[in-house]
Amino acid sequence: MLVKQISVFLENKSGRLAEVTQILAESNIDISALSIADTTDFGILRLIVNDPETAEKALKDNGFTVSCCDVIAVSVPDEPGGLAKALKALEAESIGIEYMYAFVGKAENEALVIFRIDNPEKAVEMLEKAGVKVLSSDTVYKL
């Protein structure tokens, strides 16, 4: 139930983000979700894509510093308190969240969220036990 996320280290200069997206396009990579965190000098672009292995190779082959890690994708009701249920399940087991971001998917009346968790296997177990819909990598890569 874990999803591969690609992180790309980017210098904070004009055109770098466009270059990444062009390389991915040329490799027939579809981006399902992205998040960017930046400082004055650099940024980290986090991506969920349909083919993480190919994307990682294409970016490395073009000189980018890339890493890959496991994240969890969940679907929560798109209503007040929908996200709170998932967060409460993690908090109850003292599972820390390093970061999270939402993404657009093709699910009606659901919000889709990516979590980077310090213990992903335990987190998946606790989320499912709490009735939170954890998405498989196959499902996410097809969104």
N, C-alpha and C positions, 0 to 999 in steps of 0.2 A: 504494500500500500504506500510505499515511498515513491516520491517523484524526484527526478534529477533536475537540479537547478544549476545553471551555468552562471558564474560570476566573472565579469570582465573588468580588469583594471584599466581605467581610461585616464589619459592626461586631460586636464581641463582646457582643451583648446578647440577652436572652431573646426568642425568637420569630422571629429573623431566618432561621434555617435552615428552620423550618416555613413561613415565608412563601415562600421560594424554591421549596420542594417543592410548595406549593399552586399557585403560579403555573404551574409546569411541568405539574402535573396538569390544571389548567384548559385548558392548551394541548395536551393529549393527548401529552405528552412522557414517554417511558419512560426511566428512568435505568438504564443497564447497569453503571456503575461510578462510584464517588466516593471522594474523598480530601479530608480537611480538615486544614490546618495552621494552627495559631493561636498568637497571642501574647496578652498580657493585654488588648489593645485591639481587635484585629481578627483576622480569619482569611481564608484563601483556600480556597474550595471549588472543587475540580476535578471536573468531571463528564464522563462519556462518555454521550451520549444518542442516541436513535434519529433525531432530527432537529435537528442542532446549529444550523442557521440559524434555525429557528422558535424554539428555546429562547433563543438569544442575543437575538433581537428582543423576545420576551415579557419577558425579564428587564430589558432596557434600557428598554422602554416603562414598566416599573414602578419605574424609578429606581435600578436596581442598576448598579454599575460592573462591566462584563463584558468579557473579552477572549477571543480564540480563538487556539489554536495547534495545530500538528501534533504528534502523538505516534505511537508505534509500538505496536501490540498484537501480542504473540507468544503462542504456545501452546507450552508446554514439557512434557515428560513429568512427571507427578506422582509423582516418585520421587527418591531421593537423587541429587544431581548434575544434575537436570533443568535447573535455572536456571543452574548453573555453566557449562554448555555455551554458553548465549547470552552470558553475561557475559564468558567467555573470548574469544569471537569478537570482541566489541567491544573488549576490552582489547588484543587482538593488533594492532588497527589504531589504537590510541590514541584511540578514540572515547569521549568523556566522557559520563557520564550525569548529567543535572541532578537528576532524581528518578525514582522508580519506585513503583508500587503494584500489588498484585494485585487481581483482581476475579473475581467468581463468574460462571461462564458455564455453558453447557449442553454441555460437552465432557467425555466420559467418560475418566477416567485422564489428564487433562491439567490443568495449572494455567495460568491466563491472566494475563498480566502486561502492564502499560502502562509504557512507557519514554518519558521526555522526554529527547531526545538533542540534542547541539549540532550534529550533522550528520546529520539523519534519512535523507536519500536514500542516503548512503554506508553508514549503519548497516543499512538494509534490505538493501542489496546484500551486505554482509558477513555478516549473519545468515543470509540465504538460502544463500549460498555455504557456510556452515558447517552447513547442514542444519537450521537452526532454522525452524520454521513461523511465518511472519509472516502475520498475518490481514489481510484486506482490510477497508476501511471498511464495505462492504456486509455482510460477515459480522458484524462487531462491532456495528453498529447494530441487527442483528436478534437479538442475544443477549438 
